[in-house]
Structures are given as structure tokens and as C-alpha cells.
Amino acid sequence: MLYAPLFFTPEQLEELYAQMPPNMDLVPIEALRKTQRGYFQSLKELSSLQGDYIEIGPDIGLFTENCVREGQFGKYWLFEPNRDIVPALTETMQGKQHEIIHDMFGFSQVPDKAAGAAVMVHVLDHLLDPVATLRELREKLMPGARLAIVTHDESSLLRRVFGKRWPAFCLQHPEIYNPRSMKRLLDTAGYDVVQLRKTVNHFPVQFLLRHLLWALGLKIKSVPSFGGITVGLKLGNMITIATPKAN
């Protein structure tokens, strides 16, 4: 495990995350929807999509909209520190019973054993104490519930190719995981892993080329658009589906 002795406090992190633009703001919305749809399909395969629903860091609701459309959840508990995207997230809910909570580090408002599913898309990497967060979240999940976690994969080919220049190695990520460390983390926090696999992410070719050049140290601002072509690739991310251990 890599460790940085000097880092932001939880209060500083909340303030910073509250000011962040929507995730992947430079990627076309339809490419993002395809990626989030793939994440949702992984959850749908293993979840009844019933009970309450918890999502930490839903952003503008690209994952959530799939749950609203196909799930049978009673109430949606959405933990999102960025107040600027509340109108977009509220519109996504289509009148479903929901509560948007501007706090990333506590679930006290959610009833115990109420949720049938919980989702964290690129959130776990940002947490300073993931074990404590996952243990608190576990108390809100009903028996047999599913927890879906999307993270970067430190053991991926992309990480090995880029080495220290891998984009996921950045100040925003105090924790970086691989399949082995993810399984160990969840076991410590009281979960059994049901499934762990690589994810397909959809990106414009222009976006991929620009970030490849940046990762190689070439700060080029303008690259060809390639007609806006979007491709789906397994580029260093993984999704883990877990369930609370039986007491």
C-alpha cells in the first residue's frame, strides 16, 4: 500500500468535492451513459433491485437513471456534496421518493437494514477510512443486499504500461486498489465478494489520444476529432459486487 503522511482532512475534502464539476465533464454524455449502463447491468444481474437504494456520489445521476427506470426501489438515498448538480439529479429522479444529502461520510439518516442495493462509482478511491465507511454502510443494508463498487485497478495492463504516470495516481486518490486488496478490504469490512471483473468504458478517440499524450508528458491541447468516434475499452477499471456477511 502507498501512503501519503500529509493529506486533506475530511472537512477539507468535503469542501473540495462540493466544488468539483460533474465527473468526466469533457466526455460526451452519451459515452458516459454507455459506460454507466454497463455498470448497472453488472448490478442488475445479481440484484432484485428492491428495498431502498443508496448511492454515494451519484453526480448528475447517469447510473441512477437506470435504477429509476428498471428498479423497484422504495426510497432513494443520494449522498452528493456538489449542490450545483441538484437540479439535474432531481430531474433524473422523475418524481420518485428520494432524499439528496450533502454529506459523503455518514449514513445516519438511512434506516438500518433498509437498502437492497448500494452503489459507489469511483468513490472508494477518495475515502480516507474506507473500512469505517463500509462498515457503517453495511448496517443500512438488508440481508442479501448488493453493494456495487467501481474503482481503478492498480494491477491493470494500463497501469503497468504507464508506470508512475498512470493518471489514477493523483492527489484525489489516497487509496488505489487491485482485485486482491479489494477482496481483503471488503472481507475486513464484513462483506463477501459475489463478483469482481473488469469494466468496459466508452471514450471518444480524441479524448483517449489527448490523455495518452498527457500521460507521456506531452501537454498537447489540440488533437484531431476523428469524427467524434467513440470506442469501448477495458482501460484499467473494475467493478466489484459484494453482499453483507451473514451474522
Sequence and secondary structure as in RCSB ss.txt:
>XXXX:A:sequence
MLYAPLFFTPEQLEELYAQMPPNMDLVPIEALRKTQRGYFQSLKELSSLQGDYIEIGPDIGLFTENCVREGQFGK
YWLFEPNRDIVPALTETMQGKQHEIIHDMFGFSQVPDKAAGAAVMVHVLDHLLDPVATLRELREKLMPGARLAIV
THDESSLLRRVFGKRWPAFCLQHPEIYNPRSMKRLLDTAGYDVVQLRKTVNHFPVQFLLRHLLWALGLKIKSVPS
FGGITVGLKLGNMITIATPKAN
>XXXX:A:secstr
    SS   HHHHHHHHTT   TTTTS HHHHHHHHHHHHHHHHHH   EEEEEEE  TTTTTHHHHHHH EEEE
EEEE   GGGHHHHHHHTTT  EEEES SS  TTS TT EEEEEEES GGG S HHHHHHHHHTTEEEEEEEEEE
EEBTTSHHHHHHGGG TT STT S  B HHHHHHHHHHHTEEEEEEEE  EEEEHHHHHHHHHHHTT        
GGG EEEE  SEEEEEEEE   
